[in-house]
Amino acid sequence: MRLFIAIEPDDGARTRITELRDTLRSRSERGRFTRTENIHLTLAFLGECDPEKTEKVKIIMDSLRFERFFLLIDRIGKFRRDGGDIWWVGISENGTLTDIRSALAKGLTDAGIDIDERFDAHMTIGREIRTDERPRATEGITSVVNSLCLMRSDRIDGVLKYTEIYKKEARS
């Protein structure tokens, strides 16, 4: 199974991010745009995991202690690529998010699970985008975070589908 750990935006934030994506789509020559249900913030990409590794990841997720918190999505930008740019919405600096990501990365690394140590808090809204549109600030979108999700990534009939297989809830 191909897995990653993510935060999913709440419904209101997902709707507003989708509107930004659709505006970008209407102003683009071409691109592959993230399906609404696939919009997420990746905390750790795990790649291929067997059942033993998957159980280790669940234990590490369970060891995390966090209260419900909020993300502020306050900008839109792009990573330049020759074949077309990757467009994203960015998350404002957030101490709680940083602490969770650091604890998660340490737990995974200590368990011998390799992850990319770089972390740039963003949600991808499109890939291979060709447009003259310029990145800009957003008016600010707030999303509540109640949980972290272990997600499976599958390509089914050519469509990328993410399925939650485990959830770590925030403390009440």
C-alpha positions in Angstrom: 0.0 0.0 0.0 1.2 3.5 -0.8 0.6 5.6 2.3 0.9 9.2 3.7 -0.1 11.0 6.8 -2.3 14.1 6.2 -4.6 16.8 7.6 -7.8 17.2 5.6 -9.4 20.7 5.5 -12.8 21.1 7.1 -15.8 21.3 4.7 -15.9 25.1 4.6 -12.2 25.4 3.9 -12.4 22.6 1.3 -15.1 24.6 -0.5 -13.1 27.8 -0.6 -10.0 26.0 -1.7 -12.0 24.4 -4.5 -13.2 27.8 -5.6 -9.6 29.0 -5.8 -8.7 25.9 -7.8 -11.6 26.4 -10.2 -10.6 30.1 -10.8 -7.0 28.9 -11.6 -8.4 26.2 -13.9 -10.5 28.9 -15.8 -7.4 31.0 -16.4 -5.1 28.1 -17.4 -4.1 26.8 -20.8 -3.8 23.3 -19.4 -3.1 21.3 -16.3 -4.1 18.5 -14.0 -6.2 19.9 -11.1 -6.6 18.2 -7.7 -10.0 16.6 -7.2 -11.9 18.3 -4.4 -12.0 15.2 -2.3 -8.2 14.8 -2.6 -7.3 18.2 -1.2 -5.1 17.7 1.9 -1.9 18.8 3.7 0.7 16.1 3.7 2.6 15.8 7.0 4.7 12.7 5.9 4.8 10.7 2.7 5.6 7.1 3.6 5.5 5.4 0.2 5.0 1.7 0.0 4.2 0.1 3.3 3.6 -3.5 4.3 1.2 -4.4 7.1 4.1 -4.4 9.7 5.2 -0.9 8.8 1.6 0.3 8.7 1.1 -0.9 12.3 4.2 0.9 13.4 2.9 4.1 11.8 -0.4 3.8 13.6 1.4 3.3 17.0 3.4 6.5 16.3 0.3 8.4 15.4 -1.3 7.2 18.6 1.6 8.5 20.6 1.0 12.1 19.5 -0.9 14.3 21.9 -2.6 17.5 20.5 -5.6 19.7 21.0 -7.9 20.8 18.2 -6.3 23.7 16.4 -6.8 26.0 13.4 -4.9 26.5 10.2 -4.8 29.8 8.3 -4.6 29.3 4.5 -3.4 32.7 3.4 -1.6 32.5 0.1 -1.5 30.8 -3.3 1.7 30.1 -5.1 3.6 27.7 -7.4 6.6 25.6 -7.7 8.1 26.1 -11.1 8.6 23.0 -13.2 9.6 22.6 -16.9 6.5 20.5 -17.8 4.1 22.9 -16.1 4.0 24.3 -12.5 2.6 22.8 -9.3 0.1 25.3 -7.8 -0.7 25.3 -4.1 -2.4 27.1 -1.3 -0.1 27.9 1.7 -0.5 27.6 5.4 0.5 30.5 7.7 3.2 29.8 10.3 1.7 27.7 13.0 3.5 26.5 16.1 1.1 23.6 16.8 1.4 22.3 13.3 5.2 22.6 13.5 5.3 20.7 16.8 3.1 17.9 15.5 5.1 17.6 12.3 8.4 17.5 14.3 7.1 14.9 16.8 5.7 12.8 13.9 9.0 13.0 11.9 11.0 12.0 15.0 8.8 9.1 15.8 8.9 7.8 12.2 12.7 8.3 11.9 13.3 6.6 15.3 11.3 3.6 14.1 13.4 3.4 11.0 10.8 4.8 8.6 12.3 7.1 6.0 10.5 10.3 5.3 11.4 13.5 3.5 12.7 15.8 6.2 11.8 19.0 4.3 8.3 20.3 5.2 6.6 23.1 3.4 3.0 23.4 4.7 0.8 23.6 1.6 -2.1 21.9 -0.2 -1.6 21.2 -3.9 -4.4 22.4 -6.1 -2.9 21.5 -9.5 0.0 20.1 -11.4 1.5 20.7 -14.9 -0.3 24.0 -15.0 0.4 26.4 -17.8 -1.0 29.9 -17.2 0.0 33.5 -17.1 -1.8 33.9 -13.8 0.4 35.2 -11.0 0.5 33.8 -7.4 -1.3 36.1 -5.0 -2.5 36.3 -1.4 -5.9 35.0 -0.5 -8.3 36.7 1.8 -7.6 34.0 4.4 -9.3 30.7 4.9 -9.5 29.1 8.3 -9.7 25.4 8.8 -10.2 23.5 12.1 -8.0 20.5 12.6 -9.6 17.7 14.7 -7.5 14.8 13.5 -4.6 13.4 11.6 -5.3 10.8 8.9 -3.3 7.9 7.6 -4.3 7.8 3.9 -3.9 5.1 1.2 -3.2 6.3 -2.4 -4.6 4.2 -5.2 -5.0 4.8 -9.0 -8.3 3.3 -10.0 -9.2 3.4 -13.7 -6.7 6.2 -14.1 -8.2 8.3 -11.3 -6.2 9.0 -8.1 -8.2 8.1 -5.0 -7.2 8.7 -1.4 -8.8 6.6 1.3 -8.5 7.1 5.0 -7.4 3.9 6.7 -6.7 5.3 10.2 -7.4 8.4 12.2 -5.8 10.0 15.2 -8.3 12.3 16.9 -7.3 15.5 18.8 -7.9 15.4 22.6 -11.2 16.9 23.6 
